[in-house]
Amino acid sequence: MTCSPPYLTEDKTANELICNNPLALLIGMMLDQQIPMERAFGAPYLLSERLGVELRADHIASFDPDRLIEIFSIKPALHRFPRSMALRAQSLCSIVETTYANDASKIWDPSQSARKVLDNLQALPGFGPQKAKIFLALLAKRFDVTPSGWVEATRPFGEAGTYMSVADIDSLEAFNKVRSFKAEMKKTATKP
């Protein structure tokens, strides 16, 4: 997985972690709901710091659930709902450990079709059809993970210049356009 650090958080180190650790990217995307996207994608860095180790699926999967909830709850909390998201992250890591040999990037192996990658993503906790499409579009646009058929499979998020999701963020300007789009969608209570 290659990328230049994305502009998903205001913290350079958090962006680099997302760029270099597939599990961090996956956890950030899982957390990207009901909180600002920069907070969601910054959370994996805070989680790693609080755990005192590099993020690894097997480590999180076997972690004491009550302690993990405490770690998610330390201020600033990693999510608006730290308990449920800690347990969701642990469940996600358990799947990565057992199904993907502790390697999150195997979920989106580009030798698979885009449809298969979407199926893999939708089997994860917290990833519905729309989130799976957005994540695959993010992988393709920012990480050069381009399974066959990805543009069609991720419509409308795979299209260029839409500024609808995290997949479109490649600069501070794009970040602000996506934030404006999301605010407008929230205001009108519609989904793309």
PyMOL commands that place a pseudoatom at each C-alpha (Angstrom):
pseudoatom trace, name=CA, resn=MET, resi=1, chain=A, elem=C, hetatm=0, pos=[0.000, 0.000, 0.000]
pseudoatom trace, name=CA, resn=THR, resi=2, chain=A, elem=C, hetatm=0, pos=[1.551, 3.279, -1.065]
pseudoatom trace, name=CA, resn=CYS, resi=3, chain=A, elem=C, hetatm=0, pos=[0.379, 6.799, -0.446]
pseudoatom trace, name=CA, resn=SER, resi=4, chain=A, elem=C, hetatm=0, pos=[1.487, 10.234, 0.392]
pseudoatom trace, name=CA, resn=PRO, resi=5, chain=A, elem=C, hetatm=0, pos=[0.134, 11.144, 3.815]
pseudoatom trace, name=CA, resn=PRO, resi=6, chain=A, elem=C, hetatm=0, pos=[-3.546, 11.982, 3.382]
pseudoatom trace, name=CA, resn=TYR, resi=7, chain=A, elem=C, hetatm=0, pos=[-5.067, 15.141, 4.791]
pseudoatom trace, name=CA, resn=LEU, resi=8, chain=A, elem=C, hetatm=0, pos=[-7.560, 13.338, 6.997]
pseudoatom trace, name=CA, resn=THR, resi=9, chain=A, elem=C, hetatm=0, pos=[-6.391, 14.812, 10.303]
pseudoatom trace, name=CA, resn=GLU, resi=10, chain=A, elem=C, hetatm=0, pos=[-4.612, 17.954, 11.402]
pseudoatom trace, name=CA, resn=ASP, resi=11, chain=A, elem=C, hetatm=0, pos=[-1.808, 15.840, 12.898]
pseudoatom trace, name=CA, resn=LYS, resi=12, chain=A, elem=C, hetatm=0, pos=[1.050, 14.883, 10.567]
pseudoatom trace, name=CA, resn=THR, resi=13, chain=A, elem=C, hetatm=0, pos=[2.007, 11.831, 12.660]
pseudoatom trace, name=CA, resn=ALA, resi=14, chain=A, elem=C, hetatm=0, pos=[-1.589, 10.565, 12.687]
pseudoatom trace, name=CA, resn=ASN, resi=15, chain=A, elem=C, hetatm=0, pos=[-1.772, 11.000, 8.905]
pseudoatom trace, name=CA, resn=GLU, resi=16, chain=A, elem=C, hetatm=0, pos=[1.481, 9.065, 8.483]
pseudoatom trace, name=CA, resn=LEU, resi=17, chain=A, elem=C, hetatm=0, pos=[0.154, 6.223, 10.647]
pseudoatom trace, name=CA, resn=ILE, resi=18, chain=A, elem=C, hetatm=0, pos=[-2.975, 6.018, 8.499]
pseudoatom trace, name=CA, resn=CYS, resi=19, chain=A, elem=C, hetatm=0, pos=[-0.773, 5.973, 5.418]
pseudoatom trace, name=CA, resn=ASN, resi=20, chain=A, elem=C, hetatm=0, pos=[1.562, 3.245, 6.685]
pseudoatom trace, name=CA, resn=ASN, resi=21, chain=A, elem=C, hetatm=0, pos=[-0.620, 0.974, 8.807]
pseudoatom trace, name=CA, resn=PRO, resi=22, chain=A, elem=C, hetatm=0, pos=[-3.589, -0.643, 7.020]
pseudoatom trace, name=CA, resn=LEU, resi=23, chain=A, elem=C, hetatm=0, pos=[-5.234, -1.531, 10.336]
pseudoatom trace, name=CA, resn=ALA, resi=24, chain=A, elem=C, hetatm=0, pos=[-5.063, 2.115, 11.456]
pseudoatom trace, name=CA, resn=LEU, resi=25, chain=A, elem=C, hetatm=0, pos=[-6.731, 3.174, 8.207]
pseudoatom trace, name=CA, resn=LEU, resi=26, chain=A, elem=C, hetatm=0, pos=[-9.436, 0.529, 8.637]
pseudoatom trace, name=CA, resn=ILE, resi=27, chain=A, elem=C, hetatm=0, pos=[-10.120, 1.477, 12.270]
pseudoatom trace, name=CA, resn=GLY, resi=28, chain=A, elem=C, hetatm=0, pos=[-10.250, 5.167, 11.327]
pseudoatom trace, name=CA, resn=MET, resi=29, chain=A, elem=C, hetatm=0, pos=[-12.853, 4.437, 8.683]
pseudoatom trace, name=CA, resn=MET, resi=30, chain=A, elem=C, hetatm=0, pos=[-14.850, 2.285, 11.085]
pseudoatom trace, name=CA, resn=LEU, resi=31, chain=A, elem=C, hetatm=0, pos=[-14.899, 5.166, 13.583]
pseudoatom trace, name=CA, resn=ASP, resi=32, chain=A, elem=C, hetatm=0, pos=[-15.947, 7.698, 10.932]
pseudoatom trace, name=CA, resn=GLN, resi=33, chain=A, elem=C, hetatm=0, pos=[-19.561, 8.068, 11.969]
pseudoatom trace, name=CA, resn=GLN, resi=34, chain=A, elem=C, hetatm=0, pos=[-21.273, 10.597, 14.190]
pseudoatom trace, name=CA, resn=ILE, resi=35, chain=A, elem=C, hetatm=0, pos=[-17.993, 12.411, 14.856]
pseudoatom trace, name=CA, resn=PRO, resi=36, chain=A, elem=C, hetatm=0, pos=[-15.874, 14.734, 12.697]
pseudoatom trace, name=CA, resn=MET, resi=37, chain=A, elem=C, hetatm=0, pos=[-13.817, 12.766, 10.161]
pseudoatom trace, name=CA, resn=GLU, resi=38, chain=A, elem=C, hetatm=0, pos=[-10.525, 14.247, 11.353]
pseudoatom trace, name=CA, resn=ARG, resi=39, chain=A, elem=C, hetatm=0, pos=[-11.291, 13.003, 14.861]
pseudoatom trace, name=CA, resn=ALA, resi=40, chain=A, elem=C, hetatm=0, pos=[-12.153, 9.516, 13.553]
pseudoatom trace, name=CA, resn=PHE, resi=41, chain=A, elem=C, hetatm=0, pos=[-8.970, 9.222, 11.510]
pseudoatom trace, name=CA, resn=GLY, resi=42, chain=A, elem=C, hetatm=0, pos=[-6.862, 10.696, 14.310]
pseudoatom trace, name=CA, resn=ALA, resi=43, chain=A, elem=C, hetatm=0, pos=[-8.166, 8.124, 16.803]
pseudoatom trace, name=CA, resn=PRO, resi=44, chain=A, elem=C, hetatm=0, pos=[-5.939, 5.218, 15.634]
pseudoatom trace, name=CA, resn=TYR, resi=45, chain=A, elem=C, hetatm=0, pos=[-2.850, 7.255, 16.503]
pseudoatom trace, name=CA, resn=LEU, resi=46, chain=A, elem=C, hetatm=0, pos=[-4.229, 8.028, 19.971]
pseudoatom trace, name=CA, resn=LEU, resi=47, chain=A, elem=C, hetatm=0, pos=[-5.168, 4.370, 20.394]
pseudoatom trace, name=CA, resn=SER, resi=48, chain=A, elem=C, hetatm=0, pos=[-1.640, 3.288, 19.505]
pseudoatom trace, name=CA, resn=GLU, resi=49, chain=A, elem=C, hetatm=0, pos=[-0.185, 5.819, 21.933]
pseudoatom trace, name=CA, resn=ARG, resi=50, chain=A, elem=C, hetatm=0, pos=[-2.494, 4.669, 24.727]
pseudoatom trace, name=CA, resn=LEU, resi=51, chain=A, elem=C, hetatm=0, pos=[-1.779, 0.997, 24.085]
pseudoatom trace, name=CA, resn=GLY, resi=52, chain=A, elem=C, hetatm=0, pos=[1.947, 1.730, 24.003]
pseudoatom trace, name=CA, resn=VAL, resi=53, chain=A, elem=C, hetatm=0, pos=[2.476, -0.508, 20.965]
pseudoatom trace, name=CA, resn=GLU, resi=54, chain=A, elem=C, hetatm=0, pos=[2.038, -0.487, 17.212]
pseudoatom trace, name=CA, resn=LEU, resi=55, chain=A, elem=C, hetatm=0, pos=[-1.541, -1.285, 16.214]
pseudoatom trace, name=CA, resn=ARG, resi=56, chain=A, elem=C, hetatm=0, pos=[-1.879, -5.002, 15.537]
pseudoatom trace, name=CA, resn=ALA, resi=57, chain=A, elem=C, hetatm=0, pos=[-5.122, -6.878, 15.091]
pseudoatom trace, name=CA, resn=ASP, resi=58, chain=A, elem=C, hetatm=0, pos=[-4.112, -9.836, 17.260]
pseudoatom trace, name=CA, resn=HIS, resi=59, chain=A, elem=C, hetatm=0, pos=[-3.134, -7.542, 20.128]
pseudoatom trace, name=CA, resn=ILE, resi=60, chain=A, elem=C, hetatm=0, pos=[-6.423, -5.634, 20.077]
pseudoatom trace, name=CA, resn=ALA, resi=61, chain=A, elem=C, hetatm=0, pos=[-8.505, -8.789, 19.517]
pseudoatom trace, name=CA, resn=SER, resi=62, chain=A, elem=C, hetatm=0, pos=[-7.063, -10.413, 22.653]
pseudoatom trace, name=CA, resn=PHE, resi=63, chain=A, elem=C, hetatm=0, pos=[-7.074, -7.256, 24.788]
pseudoatom trace, name=CA, resn=ASP, resi=64, chain=A, elem=C, hetatm=0, pos=[-9.212, -7.201, 27.925]
pseudoatom trace, name=CA, resn=PRO, resi=65, chain=A, elem=C, hetatm=0, pos=[-12.516, -5.672, 26.705]
pseudoatom trace, name=CA, resn=ASP, resi=66, chain=A, elem=C, hetatm=0, pos=[-13.102, -3.640, 29.870]
pseudoatom trace, name=CA, resn=ARG, resi=67, chain=A, elem=C, hetatm=0, pos=[-9.601, -2.177, 29.685]
pseudoatom trace, name=CA, resn=LEU, resi=68, chain=A, elem=C, hetatm=0, pos=[-10.066, -1.400, 25.987]
pseudoatom trace, name=CA, resn=ILE, resi=69, chain=A, elem=C, hetatm=0, pos=[-13.281, 0.457, 26.814]
pseudoatom trace, name=CA, resn=GLU, resi=70, chain=A, elem=C, hetatm=0, pos=[-11.333, 2.464, 29.421]
pseudoatom trace, name=CA, resn=ILE, resi=71, chain=A, elem=C, hetatm=0, pos=[-8.658, 3.292, 26.836]
pseudoatom trace, name=CA, resn=PHE, resi=72, chain=A, elem=C, hetatm=0, pos=[-11.303, 4.446, 24.338]
pseudoatom trace, name=CA, resn=SER, resi=73, chain=A, elem=C, hetatm=0, pos=[-12.925, 6.544, 27.101]
pseudoatom trace, name=CA, resn=ILE, resi=74, chain=A, elem=C, hetatm=0, pos=[-9.832, 8.474, 28.258]
pseudoatom trace, name=CA, resn=LYS, resi=75, chain=A, elem=C, hetatm=0, pos=[-10.312, 12.148, 27.472]
pseudoatom trace, name=CA, resn=PRO, resi=76, chain=A, elem=C, hetatm=0, pos=[-10.294, 13.016, 24.707]
pseudoatom trace, name=CA, resn=ALA, resi=77, chain=A, elem=C, hetatm=0, pos=[-12.426, 9.946, 24.062]
pseudoatom trace, name=CA, resn=LEU, resi=78, chain=A, elem=C, hetatm=0, pos=[-11.670, 8.162, 20.807]
pseudoatom trace, name=CA, resn=HIS, resi=79, chain=A, elem=C, hetatm=0, pos=[-15.314, 8.361, 19.819]
pseudoatom trace, name=CA, resn=ARG, resi=80, chain=A, elem=C, hetatm=0, pos=[-18.582, 9.857, 20.958]
pseudoatom trace, name=CA, resn=PHE, resi=81, chain=A, elem=C, hetatm=0, pos=[-19.624, 6.295, 21.924]
pseudoatom trace, name=CA, resn=PRO, resi=82, chain=A, elem=C, hetatm=0, pos=[-16.394, 4.876, 23.364]
pseudoatom trace, name=CA, resn=ARG, resi=83, chain=A, elem=C, hetatm=0, pos=[-17.851, 1.676, 24.797]
pseudoatom trace, name=CA, resn=SER, resi=84, chain=A, elem=C, hetatm=0, pos=[-19.634, 0.464, 21.676]
pseudoatom trace, name=CA, resn=MET, resi=85, chain=A, elem=C, hetatm=0, pos=[-16.788, 1.544, 19.391]
pseudoatom trace, name=CA, resn=ALA, resi=86, chain=A, elem=C, hetatm=0, pos=[-14.148, -0.161, 21.541]
pseudoatom trace, name=CA, resn=LEU, resi=87, chain=A, elem=C, hetatm=0, pos=[-16.086, -3.408, 21.309]
pseudoatom trace, name=CA, resn=ARG, resi=88, chain=A, elem=C, hetatm=0, pos=[-16.669, -2.896, 17.586]
pseudoatom trace, name=CA, resn=ALA, resi=89, chain=A, elem=C, hetatm=0, pos=[-12.946, -2.275, 17.044]
pseudoatom trace, name=CA, resn=GLN, resi=90, chain=A, elem=C, hetatm=0, pos=[-12.141, -5.426, 18.972]
pseudoatom trace, name=CA, resn=SER, resi=91, chain=A, elem=C, hetatm=0, pos=[-14.587, -7.439, 16.870]
pseudoatom trace, name=CA, resn=LEU, resi=92, chain=A, elem=C, hetatm=0, pos=[-13.138, -5.965, 13.682]
pseudoatom trace, name=CA, resn=CYS, resi=93, chain=A, elem=C, hetatm=0, pos=[-9.608, -6.860, 14.824]
pseudoatom trace, name=CA, resn=SER, resi=94, chain=A, elem=C, hetatm=0, pos=[-10.700, -10.388, 15.641]
pseudoatom trace, name=CA, resn=ILE, resi=95, chain=A, elem=C, hetatm=0, pos=[-11.915, -10.814, 12.043]
pseudoatom trace, name=CA, resn=VAL, resi=96, chain=A, elem=C, hetatm=0, pos=[-8.677, -9.331, 10.676]
pseudoatom trace, name=CA, resn=GLU, resi=97, chain=A, elem=C, hetatm=0, pos=[-6.674, -11.722, 12.858]
pseudoatom trace, name=CA, resn=THR, resi=98, chain=A, elem=C, hetatm=0, pos=[-8.587, -14.902, 12.073]
pseudoatom trace, name=CA, resn=THR, resi=99, chain=A, elem=C, hetatm=0, pos=[-9.799, -14.354, 8.498]
pseudoatom trace, name=CA, resn=TYR, resi=100, chain=A, elem=C, hetatm=0, pos=[-6.951, -12.264, 7.077]
pseudoatom trace, name=CA, resn=ALA, resi=101, chain=A, elem=C, hetatm=0, pos=[-3.906, -13.644, 8.951]
pseudoatom trace, name=CA, resn=ASN, resi=102, chain=A, elem=C, hetatm=0, pos=[-3.532, -10.441, 10.991]
pseudoatom trace, name=CA, resn=ASP, resi=103, chain=A, elem=C, hetatm=0, pos=[-3.088, -8.334, 7.830]
pseudoatom trace, name=CA, resn=ALA, resi=104, chain=A, elem=C, hetatm=0, pos=[-5.872, -5.807, 7.169]
pseudoatom trace, name=CA, resn=SER, resi=105, chain=A, elem=C, hetatm=0, pos=[-4.584, -5.112, 3.658]
pseudoatom trace, name=CA, resn=LYS, resi=106, chain=A, elem=C, hetatm=0, pos=[-5.615, -8.633, 2.604]
pseudoatom trace, name=CA, resn=ILE, resi=107, chain=A, elem=C, hetatm=0, pos=[-9.221, -7.434, 2.854]
pseudoatom trace, name=CA, resn=TRP, resi=108, chain=A, elem=C, hetatm=0, pos=[-8.643, -5.230, -0.183]
pseudoatom trace, name=CA, resn=ASP, resi=109, chain=A, elem=C, hetatm=0, pos=[-6.092, -7.291, -2.108]
pseudoatom trace, name=CA, resn=PRO, resi=110, chain=A, elem=C, hetatm=0, pos=[-6.216, -5.666, -5.578]
pseudoatom trace, name=CA, resn=SER, resi=111, chain=A, elem=C, hetatm=0, pos=[-6.048, -9.061, -7.286]
pseudoatom trace, name=CA, resn=GLN, resi=112, chain=A, elem=C, hetatm=0, pos=[-9.678, -9.484, -6.180]
pseudoatom trace, name=CA, resn=SER, resi=113, chain=A, elem=C, hetatm=0, pos=[-12.551, -7.860, -8.029]
pseudoatom trace, name=CA, resn=ALA, resi=114, chain=A, elem=C, hetatm=0, pos=[-14.016, -4.661, -6.649]
pseudoatom trace, name=CA, resn=ARG, resi=115, chain=A, elem=C, hetatm=0, pos=[-17.227, -6.577, -5.878]
pseudoatom trace, name=CA, resn=LYS, resi=116, chain=A, elem=C, hetatm=0, pos=[-15.262, -9.088, -3.752]
pseudoatom trace, name=CA, resn=VAL, resi=117, chain=A, elem=C, hetatm=0, pos=[-13.481, -6.268, -1.889]
pseudoatom trace, name=CA, resn=LEU, resi=118, chain=A, elem=C, hetatm=0, pos=[-16.840, -4.615, -1.187]
pseudoatom trace, name=CA, resn=ASP, resi=119, chain=A, elem=C, hetatm=0, pos=[-18.199, -7.940, 0.091]
pseudoatom trace, name=CA, resn=ASN, resi=120, chain=A, elem=C, hetatm=0, pos=[-15.147, -8.326, 2.356]
pseudoatom trace, name=CA, resn=LEU, resi=121, chain=A, elem=C, hetatm=0, pos=[-15.627, -4.821, 3.730]
pseudoatom trace, name=CA, resn=GLN, resi=122, chain=A, elem=C, hetatm=0, pos=[-19.369, -5.205, 4.287]
pseudoatom trace, name=CA, resn=ALA, resi=123, chain=A, elem=C, hetatm=0, pos=[-18.697, -8.322, 6.360]
pseudoatom trace, name=CA, resn=LEU, resi=124, chain=A, elem=C, hetatm=0, pos=[-16.839, -6.146, 8.884]
pseudoatom trace, name=CA, resn=PRO, resi=125, chain=A, elem=C, hetatm=0, pos=[-18.512, -4.524, 11.898]
pseudoatom trace, name=CA, resn=GLY, resi=126, chain=A, elem=C, hetatm=0, pos=[-19.540, -0.957, 11.146]
pseudoatom trace, name=CA, resn=PHE, resi=127, chain=A, elem=C, hetatm=0, pos=[-19.215, -1.222, 7.361]
pseudoatom trace, name=CA, resn=GLY, resi=128, chain=A, elem=C, hetatm=0, pos=[-22.496, -0.976, 5.509]
pseudoatom trace, name=CA, resn=PRO, resi=129, chain=A, elem=C, hetatm=0, pos=[-22.804, -0.679, 1.719]
pseudoatom trace, name=CA, resn=GLN, resi=130, chain=A, elem=C, hetatm=0, pos=[-22.160, 3.079, 1.568]
pseudoatom trace, name=CA, resn=LYS, resi=131, chain=A, elem=C, hetatm=0, pos=[-19.185, 3.027, 3.946]
pseudoatom trace, name=CA, resn=ALA, resi=132, chain=A, elem=C, hetatm=0, pos=[-17.682, 0.098, 2.032]
pseudoatom trace, name=CA, resn=LYS, resi=133, chain=A, elem=C, hetatm=0, pos=[-17.983, 2.047, -1.237]
pseudoatom trace, name=CA, resn=ILE, resi=134, chain=A, elem=C, hetatm=0, pos=[-16.424, 5.142, 0.300]
pseudoatom trace, name=CA, resn=PHE, resi=135, chain=A, elem=C, hetatm=0, pos=[-13.561, 3.116, 1.753]
pseudoatom trace, name=CA, resn=LEU, resi=136, chain=A, elem=C, hetatm=0, pos=[-12.844, 1.349, -1.536]
pseudoatom trace, name=CA, resn=ALA, resi=137, chain=A, elem=C, hetatm=0, pos=[-12.904, 4.723, -3.324]
pseudoatom trace, name=CA, resn=LEU, resi=138, chain=A, elem=C, hetatm=0, pos=[-10.470, 6.042, -0.688]
pseudoatom trace, name=CA, resn=LEU, resi=139, chain=A, elem=C, hetatm=0, pos=[-8.177, 3.062, -1.254]
pseudoatom trace, name=CA, resn=ALA, resi=140, chain=A, elem=C, hetatm=0, pos=[-8.252, 3.570, -5.015]
pseudoatom trace, name=CA, resn=LYS, resi=141, chain=A, elem=C, hetatm=0, pos=[-7.901, 7.347, -5.094]
pseudoatom trace, name=CA, resn=ARG, resi=142, chain=A, elem=C, hetatm=0, pos=[-5.365, 7.813, -2.291]
pseudoatom trace, name=CA, resn=PHE, resi=143, chain=A, elem=C, hetatm=0, pos=[-3.575, 4.466, -1.900]
pseudoatom trace, name=CA, resn=ASP, resi=144, chain=A, elem=C, hetatm=0, pos=[-3.373, 3.134, -5.473]
pseudoatom trace, name=CA, resn=VAL, resi=145, chain=A, elem=C, hetatm=0, pos=[-5.411, 0.037, -4.564]
pseudoatom trace, name=CA, resn=THR, resi=146, chain=A, elem=C, hetatm=0, pos=[-7.423, -0.370, -7.761]
pseudoatom trace, name=CA, resn=PRO, resi=147, chain=A, elem=C, hetatm=0, pos=[-9.190, -3.717, -8.098]
pseudoatom trace, name=CA, resn=SER, resi=148, chain=A, elem=C, hetatm=0, pos=[-10.901, -4.236, -11.423]
pseudoatom trace, name=CA, resn=GLY, resi=149, chain=A, elem=C, hetatm=0, pos=[-14.225, -2.430, -11.677]
pseudoatom trace, name=CA, resn=TRP, resi=150, chain=A, elem=C, hetatm=0, pos=[-13.637, -0.145, -8.701]
pseudoatom trace, name=CA, resn=VAL, resi=151, chain=A, elem=C, hetatm=0, pos=[-14.979, 3.056, -10.310]
pseudoatom trace, name=CA, resn=GLU, resi=152, chain=A, elem=C, hetatm=0, pos=[-18.308, 1.468, -11.219]
pseudoatom trace, name=CA, resn=ALA, resi=153, chain=A, elem=C, hetatm=0, pos=[-18.537, -0.445, -7.927]
pseudoatom trace, name=CA, resn=THR, resi=154, chain=A, elem=C, hetatm=0, pos=[-18.026, 2.682, -5.816]
pseudoatom trace, name=CA, resn=ARG, resi=155, chain=A, elem=C, hetatm=0, pos=[-20.365, 5.040, -7.679]
pseudoatom trace, name=CA, resn=PRO, resi=156, chain=A, elem=C, hetatm=0, pos=[-20.867, 7.906, -6.941]
pseudoatom trace, name=CA, resn=PHE, resi=157, chain=A, elem=C, hetatm=0, pos=[-17.829, 8.037, -4.616]
pseudoatom trace, name=CA, resn=GLY, resi=158, chain=A, elem=C, hetatm=0, pos=[-15.335, 6.745, -7.171]
pseudoatom trace, name=CA, resn=GLU, resi=159, chain=A, elem=C, hetatm=0, pos=[-15.993, 9.537, -9.613]
pseudoatom trace, name=CA, resn=ALA, resi=160, chain=A, elem=C, hetatm=0, pos=[-13.405, 12.318, -9.847]
pseudoatom trace, name=CA, resn=GLY, resi=161, chain=A, elem=C, hetatm=0, pos=[-14.033, 15.779, -8.448]
pseudoatom trace, name=CA, resn=THR, resi=162, chain=A, elem=C, hetatm=0, pos=[-17.164, 15.028, -6.435]
pseudoatom trace, name=CA, resn=TYR, resi=163, chain=A, elem=C, hetatm=0, pos=[-15.895, 16.091, -2.986]
pseudoatom trace, name=CA, resn=MET, resi=164, chain=A, elem=C, hetatm=0, pos=[-18.479, 13.869, -1.316]
pseudoatom trace, name=CA, resn=SER, resi=165, chain=A, elem=C, hetatm=0, pos=[-16.341, 11.797, 1.048]
pseudoatom trace, name=CA, resn=VAL, resi=166, chain=A, elem=C, hetatm=0, pos=[-12.935, 11.166, 2.599]
pseudoatom trace, name=CA, resn=ALA, resi=167, chain=A, elem=C, hetatm=0, pos=[-11.972, 9.525, -0.695]
pseudoatom trace, name=CA, resn=ASP, resi=168, chain=A, elem=C, hetatm=0, pos=[-11.781, 12.984, -2.275]
pseudoatom trace, name=CA, resn=ILE, resi=169, chain=A, elem=C, hetatm=0, pos=[-9.449, 14.565, 0.279]
pseudoatom trace, name=CA, resn=ASP, resi=170, chain=A, elem=C, hetatm=0, pos=[-6.009, 15.260, -1.132]
pseudoatom trace, name=CA, resn=SER, resi=171, chain=A, elem=C, hetatm=0, pos=[-5.509, 18.780, 0.212]
pseudoatom trace, name=CA, resn=LEU, resi=172, chain=A, elem=C, hetatm=0, pos=[-6.786, 21.191, 2.833]
pseudoatom trace, name=CA, resn=GLU, resi=173, chain=A, elem=C, hetatm=0, pos=[-8.993, 22.770, 0.161]
pseudoatom trace, name=CA, resn=ALA, resi=174, chain=A, elem=C, hetatm=0, pos=[-10.527, 19.382, -0.680]
pseudoatom trace, name=CA, resn=PHE, resi=175, chain=A, elem=C, hetatm=0, pos=[-10.990, 18.678, 3.037]
pseudoatom trace, name=CA, resn=ASN, resi=176, chain=A, elem=C, hetatm=0, pos=[-13.001, 21.886, 3.389]
pseudoatom trace, name=CA, resn=LYS, resi=177, chain=A, elem=C, hetatm=0, pos=[-15.101, 21.059, 0.296]
pseudoatom trace, name=CA, resn=VAL, resi=178, chain=A, elem=C, hetatm=0, pos=[-15.938, 17.611, 1.695]
pseudoatom trace, name=CA, resn=ARG, resi=179, chain=A, elem=C, hetatm=0, pos=[-16.785, 19.114, 5.078]
pseudoatom trace, name=CA, resn=SER, resi=180, chain=A, elem=C, hetatm=0, pos=[-19.109, 21.631, 3.375]
pseudoatom trace, name=CA, resn=PHE, resi=181, chain=A, elem=C, hetatm=0, pos=[-20.768, 18.868, 1.356]
pseudoatom trace, name=CA, resn=LYS, resi=182, chain=A, elem=C, hetatm=0, pos=[-21.344, 16.776, 4.489]
pseudoatom trace, name=CA, resn=ALA, resi=183, chain=A, elem=C, hetatm=0, pos=[-22.759, 19.776, 6.358]
pseudoatom trace, name=CA, resn=GLU, resi=184, chain=A, elem=C, hetatm=0, pos=[-25.162, 20.472, 3.506]
pseudoatom trace, name=CA, resn=MET, resi=185, chain=A, elem=C, hetatm=0, pos=[-26.263, 16.800, 3.410]
pseudoatom trace, name=CA, resn=LYS, resi=186, chain=A, elem=C, hetatm=0, pos=[-26.839, 16.853, 7.156]
pseudoatom trace, name=CA, resn=LYS, resi=187, chain=A, elem=C, hetatm=0, pos=[-28.841, 20.055, 6.853]
pseudoatom trace, name=CA, resn=THR, resi=188, chain=A, elem=C, hetatm=0, pos=[-31.077, 18.617, 4.154]
pseudoatom trace, name=CA, resn=ALA, resi=189, chain=A, elem=C, hetatm=0, pos=[-30.992, 15.137, 5.782]
pseudoatom trace, name=CA, resn=THR, resi=190, chain=A, elem=C, hetatm=0, pos=[-30.243, 13.407, 2.508]
pseudoatom trace, name=CA, resn=LYS, resi=191, chain=A, elem=C, hetatm=0, pos=[-27.669, 10.867, 1.470]
pseudoatom trace, name=CA, resn=PRO, resi=192, chain=A, elem=C, hetatm=0, pos=[-25.865, 10.821, -1.859]
for i in range(1, 192): cmd.bond("trace and resi %d" % i, "trace and resi %d" % (i + 1))
show_as sticks, trace
zoom trace
